[in-house]
Amino acid sequence: MRYLKKFQKALGLIPDGIIGEVTFKSMVKHFKTLPMELVFFLGQVDHETGGFRVGEENLNYSYEALLRVFPKYFDAISAKEYARNPQKIANRVYANRMGNGPESSGDGWKHRGMGSIQLTGKSNQERFANKVRDLRIIDNPEIIKEEYFFESGIYYFNENNIWRYCRDYSESNLLKVSRFINVGNPNSKVIPNGMEDRRLKTNKYKKLYDKIYGQNKISKNKL
């Protein structure tokens, strides 16, 4: 939860690592979201980052996992060579796409997923750098997780218009948001990884929303 504490400290809040009424309201104001939008956003980020603790993509895959998750890039021979080597895995899997160079360039590892929704790839990270007007990110993408942890996730939701599914609380919308984040397609029939945890964590913030605004308040009301 260090990223949450860091965010709270920056806003002059008590850095207790807990999203209560004060932190929730402060986030709504800071990120200029609707309260219900923030419910969905926090539910996904809480799940994706293990409780706001992890700020970058975990690529420490086993031999079996490489064959299961990345069958396009690994066979029985190459999986043995790359297993449990996150840097080599990233360089192979992310080579020649998303603005990255070939495997030998090292771009895959340098531009691996960073931030609360794991912004991945050189071109995506460069667009974000230009958006926040911080060109240091282009040469040092790790700045994303250290200085723009939540902001990078908000950017991802903005760029992909995921907010359209976040204004009315329903199981259908929760599935669409979860599928967008995990599968890349809100209309997929695939059950997203960790769906039960995504549901539990989003429900947690919905209960906080109800406590602050009342269950009968219209979710589209801003603070």
N, C-alpha and C positions, 0 to 999 in steps of 0.2 A: 504493500500500500504506500510505498515511498513516493510514488508519483502523485498520489492524492494529497499526501501531506505537503509535498513541495508546492502544489497548486494552492492549497489552503493558506500556506505561509505567504505566498506571493500576493494573495488577495487580502491579507491582514486578518485572516481567520485563525481560530485555534487549530493548529495542525495535529488533530487527533486521529486522522485517517478514517474518519467516519462521516458518511454522508447523511447528515440530519437536516432539519428544517432550514437552518441558517445557510449551510453549504449548498443545499439544493436551490434555494432562492437566489443565492449569489451566482450560481452557475447559470441559471436562467437569464439573469441580467447580463452577466459577462459574455455569454455566448449568443445572446439575443435569440434564443429558441423559445418555442412555446413550452409550457410546463409538461404537457403530455409528450411532446417530442423528446424532451430530456429523459423521460421515463424509459422509452425504448432505447435511446442512445446509451444510457448508463447500464441498462441490463446487458446489452451486447458487449460493451467495453469491460464490464466487471467479469464477464465470462472469458472473453478473449485474452485478458491480461492476468488471469488468476487473482482477481481482487486488487487490481491496480498495482501489481508487483512486477510484471514482466513488460519490458518496453521494446523488445525486438523479437523477430521470428526465431523459433526454435527449429533448427535444421539437423539436430543430432539423431538421425534416423538409423535404425538397425538394418541389417541385411534384408530381413523379411519385410520391414516397413518400406524400404526402397522399392522392392518389387511390387508391393501392393499399391503404394501411393503414386509412384512415378514409373509405371511400366513402359512409358514412351521413351524414357531416358536410360533405363537400366535393364540389363539382362542378368542371368545367373553369374556370369563372370565379372562384369563391371560392378555389380552390387557389392561383391566381396571387397573389391578395391576401394570403394567409396564409403562403405558403411562406417558410421560413427566418426565421420570427418566432415563436420558442418561446412567448413570453408570450401572443400572440394565439391561437395554436393551442391551448394549454392551456385558455384561457378558453372557447373554443368547444367543444372536445371534452368537457370535464368539466362543462359547465354543466348545472344543473337535475338533478343526480344525485349520489349519495353524500353528500348533505347540503349540496352546493354551491348557491349562488344562480344567477341568470341570468348570461349571458356578461358583461354590463356590470358585474357585482359584482366581478369579478377573482378570485373564489374558485378558479377552475380553476387559475390560476397559483400562487396562494398555497398551495393545498393539493395541488400536484402530488406525484408520488411521491417519498418521502424514505426514506433508510435502506437497509439491505442488501437488502431485498426490495421496496423502493419502496412503502411504505405510502401509499396515495393516497386523497384525498377528505376533506372536513371531518369527516364523521361518524366515519370510521375513525380519523382522527388524534385526534379528541376522545376516543374510547373508549380509545385508547392512552394519552393524557394522563391520563385517570382511572385507568387500570390502574397506571401508574408513579407516580401522585400528583404529577405535575408539570404544573400547569395553565398554565404559561408557553407550553407547546406550542400551545395553542389559538390564541393570537395570533401566535406565531412558530414555525411548523412546522419551520423549518430547524434548530431545536434537536434534532430527531429524528436528523438525519444527524451532527450534531456531538457529541451527548452520548449518543445511544442507537442508534448505528449497528447493532451486532450485536443488541442487545436488541429492536429493532423487528422484526428477522427472526425471532427466537425467538418473539416474540409472534404473528407471522403463522402460524408453524408450529403454535403452541399453539391459536390460535383456529380453525384449519381442520383440526385433528387430522391434519396431514400426517405426524406421527411414526409413524402406523400402517403407513406404507409404508417406514419407515426402519430396521426392526429386523432384517431379513434381507437380505443383500446379493445382489441378482440383477438381471439386465437388465430383467425385468418391473417390479420396484419402482423401478428408476432411471427408467424411462419414465413410470411413474405420478407420481413426484415432479416430474419435469421438465415433464410435461403440466400438473400442478396449478399450477406456478409460471408457466409461459409461456402456457398456453392457458386455465387456469381449470377444467379438467375432467380428472381423472386417468384417466377411461375413454374419452377422446376417441381417435380413430384418427389424429389429426393428429400429424405428427412435429414436435416443438418446435423453434423456432429455436435454432440453435447446439447441436444435440444432440450432435454429436461432441465439441465442447469441454466440454460438461457431463459427458460420459462420461469424457473424459481427466482432468478435474480431480477428479471423484469417485473415479476409480481411484487417483489420486495419494494421496488421503487414506485410501483403503482399504489401500494399501501401508504407509502410516505406522501405521495401526491394526494391521496384521499384525505389524509390527516391534515394536510396544509390547506387544501382548497375545498374540501368537502366532496363527497361522492356525487352529489347532484349538480356540482358546478360544471359548466361547459368547458371541455378540455381546451378549447381554442382561445380561452381568455388568457391574456398575458398578465404579468404582474403589474 
